[in-house]
């Protein structure tokens, strides 16, 4: 009976594998990693899988493999081992001279610009520190001459990310931590932000950005209406041209999440 049930489960092999992977993700989120134990279990499972590759037990080993894969994929973000020079060790709410590289296309609103920087150094009182980690930078003005891949320098207060702590609300701090961003900085005047130069990028990143820009230029040929701005948000994830009126309308009807998925579903199609 057990053999028949196992065989039926693997008639649709993606389902048990998916459930195993999901179970590993949930476990990795709540259970901290044990040094060395994970790699011992992973190695044992791999060894048993390859030694019994033609036998039925390998099916169970495959589920265990995906369970550990899901667990490992999340533990590195949920329970990171941060180095001593990580930016979290320099958060004090005071001004720092920050140097880093822009990791994503900036989000531009009417009165401010937001982007994420991979920090390289922090300087204050003629003391410089080589650092690692991502910083979410907000500039008190719409800045047009900053783009992904640019190396920038700015003077800003370094602060910790925080949530509104509403019950059941969106955990912004955890969301940014999964992206490797664990600090925020606010640039009060655009004069305190300087573009140094553009860093060299890999061919895949270059081709992706080039394709995005080509599609953006094509969409710019449409009449300047809110529909064009919404289309750019859905296809490219570029929400910079959406008016505040449209944003407010989407929030009122509960459709603001359509603009937060960065064009993933359209890109897949």
Order of alpha helices (4+ residues) and beta strands (2+ residues): alpha-alpha-alpha-alpha-beta-beta-beta-beta-beta-beta-alpha-beta-beta-alpha-alpha-alpha-alpha
